[in-house]
Amino acid sequence: MQPRNMSMSGVVDLAAVKAAQEAKAKAEQARAESARQGGGGAVSPADLVIDVDEAGFERDVLQRSTEVPVVIDFWAEWCEPCKQLSPLLERLTVEYNGRILLAKIDVDANQMLMQQFGIQGIPAVFAVVAGQALPLFQGAAGEAQIRQTLDQLVQVGEQRFGLTGLTVDPDAQPGEDTADAPAEAAGPYDALLEAAVRALDSGDLSGAVQAYRNVLADDPGNPEAKLGLAQAELLQRVQGLDPAKVRAEAAEKPNDVAAQITAADLDLVGGHVEDAFGRLIETVGRTKGEDREAARVRLLELFEVVGAEDPRVVAARRALARALF
């Protein structure tokens, strides 16, 4: 199976953006409920290190990455450096006490995953955070370097995606599910929102746009529908564009607001978030009237796609204020 909604080169991950908006509240609510139930929902320290194969990748890595940053250790039995690195990663994972989860993938048994991640040699270590893949390091690494990398990963998970990790109970049995929480009640628009997500996943951007608009027609303030509509409309705008042609035109016509707006859309979808923001802020700074307003409005729309709490958005809002005033 192919990992969904994952970027190996910094591409904006729409599922991750959505998870960033919701993960912190859900995780904190789960922790509070766990505390009220006397530790219900906690995992054993042994459950922090798992073996993953292609069949279970979506469940064990992608889905779990909306709760906790998942570190992936690509290894093989014949790999001598792996025999040094893997036990160190396992020990540190337990020491981090639920702030990370370690997924071990045997490359000999899971060659498709190895190819999809572009693994050229092992050991290789990646992370998946809220559905987004991030390369960490390849080859041998010292404990101090690994700790620094894991600290940064935990910080990104908490600050950008609101991931507060797993609750660990030293007395829990491995594999034991200590949670007995009732199923979450479906919201009034869950079916429509799910239809919109399916449309996005299948590439039916017009269908996704319409589904989100259907929700907003009844509930104009629905945050998930507003975010989803912004994402779908962004993808719809860049569909079929020639990136090289768009960027060349933007470079040749720095005062053409439409060209700068289109290039900013492509920048964002391509993962160049700061470039997209910077391009539009510069455009706002050197234009007036309707041109300035058009650039400002598009910038605010891109803020919505990335998420208000993202530090790049916070910094860009300050820069926009300086450009306007």
N, C-alpha and C positions, 0 to 999 in steps of 0.2 A: 504494500500500500504506500501511497505517497503522502508524506506529511503535509497537512493542510496549513495554509496561512503562515508559512515560515519564510523568512528572508535570510539568505546567507550573505547579503551584501548591503544590509542596512535599509532595504526597501521598507517603506511604511507598511506595517502589518495591521490591517484593519481589525482583525479579531483581537489583536493585542491592544489596540487603542481602545476598543470597546471594553475589554477586560480591565484596562487601567481605570476606567471611570467607575467600575462597579466593585472591583476586587477588595478594596480596602474596607468598605462598609460591610461586605459580606463576611470577610475574614474576621473582622473585629466582632461582629455579631455572633459568629460561630464560637469564637474564643469565650465571649461572655456567657453564652449558653452552656459551653463546656464547663466553665467554672461553676455556674449555678448547679449543674448536675454532678458536681464532685469529680470532675475530670473526664466525664463522658466524651467520647469522640477522640480520645488521645490514642497515639500509636506507640508501639514498642520501639526502643532504640534500634532493634534489629530490623524493623520495617523501614528505616531510613536509607537502607542500601538494598536495591532491588536489581534483579536480572531482567532485562527487557529484550524482546525479540520483535520482529517486524509485525507480527499479528497483534501484539499488545502495545505497539508504540503510541497509537493515538490515545488509548485509555491511560497507560501508565506514565507517559511523558507529556503529551500535549494537554490532556485534561488536568493532570496534576499540576502542570505549570501555571494554572490560574490560582493555585493555592500557595505554592512555594516554588522558588527557583529550583529547576532540575538540572543538576550537573550530569553530563553524559561522559562516561569513560569508555572510549573505544579501545579494545584490548584483544589479545589473542594468546593462546596457551604457549605458543612458540616465541613470543616476544619477551626478551629478557628485561628490557627497561620497564615493561608493563608490570613485571613481578615486583619491581621496586615502587612504582608509582601507585598502583592500585591499592595496596594495603594502606599507604599513606592517605589517599583520598578517603578510604573507608573510615579510618580513625578520625580524620578531621570532620567528616560528615557527622559522626556520632557526637563529636565534641561541640559542633555548632548547634546541636540540640533542637533540631526541627527548623532551623532557619534555611537549610538546603536539603534537597533529596538527591541521592546519588543513584543514577541508572547506569548499569554496566551492560555494554553491548559487545558480544563476541563477534568480531568482524568476519571470521570464517563462516559462522552460521547465519550471518545477516548481511550478506554482500550488497543487497539493494540499499539498505540504510547507509552503508559505507559510501556507496556511489552517490547517493542523494546529498550527503553532507560534503562531498568532494574530498574525502579523506585520501591523502597521498601516502601517508605513513603513520605508524602508531608507535607509541601511544599518542592519542589525540584527544583533547578534552574540549567539549562544547558545553554551552548552557542553553536551556530553553526557559524563557521568562514570559509568562502570559501568551504562550503560543509563538514567540519570536525566538529564533535561533541566533546565538552569539558565539563566535569562536573565542575560546579562552587561551589555550596554548597547545603546542604540539611538541612532543619529545620530552626529554627529562626536564624536571623543574625541581628546585629546592623547596623545602617546607616554607621558608619565609616568603618566597615569591607566590606560592600557592595560597598562603593565608591572605596576602595582600589582594590577590585576585578574587578570592572568595568574599573578602570584606567588601570589595567594590561591587560584587554581584549582589550581595545582600542589600547593600545601600540602594542600588538601582531598583531592585525588586520592591523595596519598601517605599522609596520616594517617588518613583515614576509609576509603579503599577499597584501600589498599596498592598503588596503581599506581606503578610505578617507571619507566614510560616505555619508549621504544624505544632500541635500540642503533643509533647512527649511524656509518657507515663512509664517510669522505670519498672513498675510492677505489672504492666500490661504484657500479655503473652503475644509472641510474634504472630501476626496474621489475625489477631483478635480485633473484631469490630466492636468497640465499646460504646459506640453511639447508637441510640435508639430513638432518633428524632423523627417526628412525623414528616411525611412528604410535604414539600412546600406547595402551598395552594397556587393554582394557576391564576395569573393576572387576567384582566378582562381583554387585553390585547395580545396575549402570548401567542395565539395561533397566527395572527397577522404578522407579528414580528418574526416568528419562526419561518413563515412563508417568505418574508423579505430576505432573511439570512440564506435560505435555500436558493433563492433567486440569485443573490450575490455569488454564492459558491458555484453556481452553474454558469455564471457569466451573463445572466439575463438582467442586465443593468436597468433596462426600462421597467421590467417587472418589479425589481427591487425598489426603484424610485416610486412607482405607483403604490406598492404595498406600504411603504413608509408614509406616503401622503395620505393613504386611507386612515392610518392610525391618527395622524396629526389633524385630520379633518374633525375627528371626534374629541381628541385630546391634544390641543395645540402645544401644551407644555411638556409632553412626554419626552423625557431626556434621551431614552434609547432610540426612539424614532427620529428625533432631531439629529442625533449623531449619525445614525445609519443613513439618513437622507443626505447629509453632507458628504459622507463617504461615497455613496453610490453616485451622486452627482459629480463628484470629483473624477471618479473613474470614467463616467460617461463622457466628461469633457475631453479627456485625454485619449479616449479610444480612437484608434486609427491614425493618430498623429505621427509624423516623422520626427523623432526627437532631434536628429541632427539639423533638419531644416528649421525647426522651431527655434533652436538655440542660436543658429546662425543668424536668423532674422532678428532675434532679440539683441544680439551683439551688434548688428549693423544699424539697428534703429533703437537706440537707447531711450529716445523720447516717445516711442510708440507704446502707449499704455497697454493696448490690447496685446501686443507682442510680449510685453513684460509679464502680463497676467497669465498668458498661456504658458510661457516658460516657467513661471513660478509653480503652476499646477504640475508640470512635468518634473520639476525639481523635487516637489514634495512626494509624488508617487515614486520617484527614484530613490527616495531616502535622504535627499539633500535638504533636510529640514531648515537648517540655518541659512542655506543659500536661497531657498524660496522666500523665507521671511525677509532676509536682507535685501533681495531684489525689489520686493514690494515696498519696503520701508524707504529705500532710496528713491523709488518712483514717487511715493507720496511727498518726499522732501523736495523734489524738483518740479512738481506739477501744481496746478491750481484748478479750482472749479470742479467740473464734472469728471475730468480725468483723475484728479486727486481722490475724489469720492469713490470712483470705481476701483482704484487700487486699494483704498482703505477697506472698502466692503469685502473685496476678495481676500484680503489679509485676515480679516476677522473670521471669514468662513474657513480659512485654513487653520486658524487657531482652534476652531471647533473640532476639526478633524483630528488634530493632534491631542487635544485635551487641555483644559484650562490649567491644570496643576503641573503640567510638564514644565521643567525649568527653562526650556528653550522658548516656550510661549511667554512665560513670565518676563524673561529678558527682552523678548521682542516687543511686548506691550510697553515696556519702559522706553525702548528705542522709538516706537511709534509715537508715544506722547511727546518725545523730544522733537521728532520730525514735524509734528502738527503744531506745536506751540513754541 
